[in-house]
């Protein structure tokens, strides 16, 4: 299966197959999240950011050491057939060994993308998967069942974002390969850690972080191999991902 490396690859030079790149150094090929310029989503994503440095080992804010999970292997799911209720708010909570963060799905602007994430979360798809890529000052990326940036759920959703979409801190967007059409996505997503990474409006927006942005920044500050944009040297596992609506 083709890697879902973010179009951010171009910004970085070359991201992982499904990865996105870092803010100013990544190219437009990197896949990252997007929100409509000036929209409530992008505004909310840009606020409430926490420190960008990782906590010292052993401190309350440090990542717990956990073993790397075994890859789940290729997946062959069929896409969801039902959409979400646009009158409700759907919040996805991601618990990791580095802390917990949550994001609201952008059902209004990205109904198909939101329905796909909700579907995968409710199936337990993301439990036990990792954040396999960290691009310093740019994004963190995860959601690959293969663990290397090359996997997905077995289907693709296409939902091009608005022309004015901006990828600012806290935006959650979907990764894709540079050859995929605008707005294509599978299961891999990224969370923007830079203030505004300048990606082109090609990555489907999943939503925006509403709590735990400090956890996202903590993961984004982890050392990587290779340095600056690669797999974090500390394994980051999504132990449990849930969704609730209200």
TORLUMTOR-293436 format. One record per residue (C-alpha): residue in three letters; x, y, z. Coordinates in steps of 0.05 Angstrom, whole numbers, plus 5000, padded with zeros to 4 digits. Layout:
ALAXYZ ...
***
This chain:
UNK500050005000 UNK502750694983 UNK505251085041 UNK500751645063 UNK506352125074 UNK503852825082 UNK504653315027 UNK508753645080 UNK514353235051 UNK515753765001 UNK516154275056 UNK521053855093 UNK524253605030 UNK521552915039 UNK516952675095 UNK515451955111 UNK510951615062 UNK504951835102 UNK508352375142 UNK507853115141 UNK513653595146 UNK515854145193 UNK513554855188 UNK518255275149 UNK522854745122 UNK517654275094 UNK515254295023 UNK508154324998 UNK508253574988 UNK507553475062 UNK500653255085 UNK498053645144 UNK491553895173 UNK487754485148 UNK482254955168 UNK478755515132 UNK482356165139 UNK479156585192 UNK474356025210 UNK472555845281 UNK476455195273 UNK482955525255 UNK482056055309 UNK480855535362 UNK486755125339 UNK491355715344 UNK489655855417 UNK491555505481 UNK498255255458 UNK503155005510 UNK510655005517 UNK514354705459 UNK519754355500 UNK519253655526 UNK519253545601 UNK525453255633 UNK525352495642 UNK522052315708 UNK518152955714 UNK510452945717 UNK510153175645 UNK515052655617 UNK513152095570 UNK512751415602 UNK517250885570 UNK513150355535 UNK514949785488 UNK513949885414 UNK507549535392 UNK507549015338 UNK504749265271 UNK497549075259 UNK498948925186 UNK495049105123 UNK487749285135 UNK481849165088 UNK476049555116 UNK470249815076 UNK468650565082 UNK463050795128 UNK456250875098 UNK453151345148 UNK454752065163 UNK454752435229 UNK449452895257 UNK451853605242 UNK447853875301 UNK452253495350 UNK459453575372 UNK464052975366 UNK470252975409 UNK475952475398 UNK480352345459 UNK487252055447 UNK490751745507 UNK498251635499 UNK504251485543 UNK505952225536 UNK499252465561 UNK492252565533 UNK489553065483 UNK482753145450 UNK480153455386 UNK473253625359 UNK471553355291 UNK469853885239 UNK463253565218 UNK460754205186 UNK466454315137 UNK468953595132 UNK463053125138 UNK466052525101 UNK472852585135 UNK469552655203 UNK465052055191 UNK471151635171 UNK475051805234 UNK468951685278 UNK468051005244 UNK475350805254 UNK475551035326 UNK469150655344 UNK472250025314 UNK478350095358 UNK482650195297 UNK487450695329 UNK488450325395 UNK495650085398 UNK498150505339 UNK503851005344 UNK505851705325 UNK511151465277 UNK513452145254 UNK515252795288 UNK517353395247 UNK520253925293 UNK516054565294 UNK511454275241 UNK507153665256 UNK506553005292 UNK503652435250 UNK500551765268 UNK494951275253 UNK498750775209 UNK497250035224 UNK504049865194 UNK507750355238 UNK512250605182 UNK508051115144 UNK505750635091 UNK499150365116 UNK491850545119 UNK484850265131 UNK484049955062 UNK479750515034 UNK480551245014 UNK475951835027 UNK476652464984 UNK474253135011 UNK478053734986 UNK478654295038 UNK476455015024 UNK481155444983 UNK482555895043 UNK484455335090 UNK490255475137 UNK494254975177 UNK495555295244 UNK497555015312 UNK492554505338 UNK489354345270 UNK488453605258 UNK488853415185 UNK489552785142 UNK495952555110 UNK496452345037 UNK501652204985 UNK503752754937 UNK500452374880 UNK493652314915 UNK488252814898 UNK487053414943 UNK483353205006 UNK484752454999 UNK485552085065 UNK485751405098 UNK487251325172 UNK493751725180 UNK492952415210 UNK497452965234 UNK496953505286 UNK500254175270 UNK505254415323 UNK507755045288 UNK503955705291 UNK502455685216 UNK506155185174 UNK504055485107 UNK501654845074 UNK497354905012 UNK489954735020 UNK490654014998 UNK489853635064 UNK482953445089 UNK481553775156 UNK479353305210 UNK478453815266 UNK482154205319 UNK485154065387 UNK480654295444 UNK484754035503 UNK491753765516 UNK495554205466 UNK501354165514 UNK501553405504 UNK501753515428 UNK507553995437 UNK511053505484 UNK510752965430 UNK512953475378 UNK519153645419 UNK521752925423 UNK528452755390 UNK527852375325 UNK531851935279 UNK533852245232 UNK534152895272 UNK528853415259 UNK523952985219 UNK523252245230 UNK521151705278 UNK521451935351 UNK526851585391 UNK521651515447 UNK515951065426 UNK509351435428 UNK503350965431 UNK495951135427 UNK493750665482 UNK486350845475 UNK482551295427 UNK475251435440 UNK469851885413 UNK463952195448 UNK458352635422 UNK453953155454 
***
